[in-house]
Amino acid sequence: IKALFALDLAPSLPREPGIVSAWYDDGWKARWANTRDILAYFVNWLRKDEPNLEIYIAFLPSPFQVHEIFSRIIRANMAQDPNFEAFLKDMDRPQRMLRAFCESKGITFIDTTPALRQVTMAYFPRDGHLNLIGTDVVARLLLDRITSGE
């Protein structure tokens, strides 16, 4: 991918990335409100009999939020989709909204984004799923945060 950029041949995107369509088009606020209500329902249900139950929610970012090469592809395809600009201006909107929800409910929020941004490539380039390195980073972070009680 870096070689393509060096030759001024940015790869195109076959479709709008899920992170962009979910969080940056006109309907994102309604979708977030639904998600927030569902999470609140489960938190209330879990804490019904045990009000002080400790709950953890971890955020796993899109590779477009983590690795600069993916955001370069978005930037190179800005004319393709008006939502790309909104994404690039505020890439951390999803975790910010989820963090605020967790804080309001007394839930421990674990954002894996900073740790994944420290890794050269934590995702498979073609499908956007965590690779072995990314999986290891996330597993170690979750284990550390849950066992340390932070």
C-alpha positions as CSV (number, residue, x, y, z in Angstrom):
1,I,0.0,0.0,0.0
2,K,2.9,2.4,0.8
3,A,4.4,1.7,-2.6
4,L,1.1,2.6,-4.3
5,F,1.0,5.9,-2.4
6,A,4.7,6.5,-3.4
7,L,3.6,6.2,-7.0
8,D,0.5,8.4,-6.5
9,L,-1.8,5.4,-7.0
10,A,-4.0,5.4,-3.9
11,P,-6.1,2.3,-3.6
12,S,-9.9,2.9,-3.9
13,L,-12.4,1.6,-1.4
14,P,-15.0,-0.9,-2.6
15,R,-17.5,0.6,-0.2
16,E,-17.8,3.0,2.7
17,P,-16.0,1.5,5.7
18,G,-18.4,0.3,8.5
19,I,-17.0,2.8,11.0
20,V,-17.8,5.7,8.7
21,S,-21.4,4.5,7.8
22,A,-22.2,3.7,11.4
23,W,-20.8,6.8,13.1
24,Y,-20.5,9.6,10.6
25,D,-23.6,9.8,8.4
26,D,-26.8,11.6,9.1
27,G,-28.3,8.7,11.2
28,W,-25.5,8.2,13.6
29,K,-27.1,9.9,16.6
30,A,-30.2,7.8,16.3
31,R,-28.2,4.6,16.0
32,W,-26.0,5.6,19.0
33,A,-29.2,6.4,21.1
34,N,-30.5,2.9,20.3
35,T,-27.2,1.3,21.2
36,R,-26.9,3.4,24.4
37,D,-30.5,2.3,25.4
38,I,-29.7,-1.4,24.8
39,L,-26.5,-1.1,26.9
40,A,-28.3,0.7,29.7
41,Y,-31.0,-2.1,29.7
42,F,-28.3,-4.8,30.1
43,V,-26.4,-2.9,32.8
44,N,-29.6,-2.4,34.7
45,W,-30.6,-6.0,34.3
46,L,-27.1,-7.2,35.4
47,R,-27.2,-5.0,38.5
48,K,-30.8,-5.7,39.4
49,D,-29.8,-8.2,42.2
50,E,-26.3,-7.0,42.7
51,P,-26.2,-3.1,42.4
52,N,-22.4,-2.9,42.9
53,L,-21.6,-5.5,40.2
54,E,-18.4,-4.4,38.4
55,I,-18.9,-4.3,34.7
56,Y,-16.3,-3.8,32.0
57,I,-16.8,-2.6,28.5
58,A,-13.9,-2.7,26.0
59,F,-13.8,-0.7,22.8
60,L,-12.1,-2.3,19.8
61,P,-11.5,0.3,17.1
62,S,-11.7,0.0,13.4
63,P,-8.3,-0.2,11.6
64,F,-9.3,3.1,10.0
65,Q,-9.0,4.6,13.5
66,V,-5.7,3.0,14.3
67,H,-3.3,2.8,11.4
68,E,-2.3,5.9,9.4
69,I,-2.2,4.0,6.2
70,F,-6.0,3.4,6.4
71,S,-6.7,7.0,7.1
72,R,-4.5,7.9,4.1
73,I,-6.8,5.8,2.0
74,I,-9.8,7.6,3.3
75,R,-8.2,11.0,2.7
76,A,-7.2,9.9,-0.9
77,N,-10.9,8.9,-1.5
78,M,-12.5,12.0,0.0
79,A,-14.4,12.9,-3.2
80,Q,-16.0,9.5,-3.1
81,D,-18.0,10.1,0.1
82,P,-18.9,13.2,2.0
83,N,-18.8,11.3,5.3
84,F,-15.1,10.7,5.0
85,E,-14.4,14.3,6.0
86,A,-16.5,14.1,9.1
87,F,-14.6,10.9,10.1
88,L,-11.2,12.4,9.6
89,K,-12.1,15.4,11.7
90,D,-13.3,13.3,14.7
91,M,-12.0,9.7,14.4
92,D,-12.4,9.0,18.1
93,R,-16.1,9.8,18.3
94,P,-17.3,6.2,18.9
95,Q,-15.0,5.6,21.9
96,R,-15.6,9.1,23.3
97,M,-19.4,8.5,23.3
98,L,-19.0,5.0,24.8
99,R,-16.6,6.3,27.4
100,A,-19.1,9.0,28.5
101,F,-21.9,6.4,28.7
102,C,-19.7,4.1,30.8
103,E,-18.7,7.0,33.2
104,S,-22.4,7.9,33.6
105,K,-23.2,4.3,34.6
106,G,-20.1,3.5,36.8
107,I,-18.8,1.0,34.2
108,T,-15.1,0.4,33.7
109,F,-14.3,1.5,30.2
110,I,-11.3,0.0,28.4
111,D,-10.2,1.7,25.2
112,T,-7.8,-0.5,23.3
113,T,-7.2,2.2,20.7
114,P,-4.0,3.7,22.2
115,A,-2.4,0.3,22.6
116,L,-3.2,-0.7,19.1
117,R,-1.9,2.5,17.7
118,Q,1.5,1.6,19.1
119,V,1.7,-1.5,16.9
120,T,2.9,-1.4,13.3
121,M,0.1,-3.5,12.0
122,A,-2.6,-5.0,14.3
123,Y,-5.1,-5.9,11.6
124,F,-5.3,-8.0,8.5
125,P,-5.1,-5.5,5.7
126,R,-7.8,-7.1,3.5
127,D,-10.6,-7.8,6.0
128,G,-10.0,-5.4,9.0
129,H,-10.0,-8.1,11.7
130,L,-7.3,-8.2,14.3
131,N,-4.3,-10.3,13.4
132,L,-2.2,-12.3,15.8
133,I,-0.3,-9.2,17.0
134,G,-3.4,-7.2,17.5
135,T,-5.2,-10.0,19.3
136,D,-2.2,-10.4,21.6
137,V,-2.1,-6.6,22.4
138,V,-5.8,-6.6,23.2
139,A,-5.7,-9.8,25.3
140,R,-2.8,-8.5,27.4
141,L,-4.4,-5.1,27.9
142,L,-7.7,-6.6,29.0
143,L,-6.0,-9.1,31.3
144,D,-3.9,-6.3,32.9
145,R,-6.8,-3.9,33.3
146,I,-9.2,-6.5,34.8
147,T,-6.7,-8.1,37.1
148,S,-5.1,-4.9,38.3
149,G,-8.5,-3.4,39.2
150,E,-7.7,-0.1,37.5
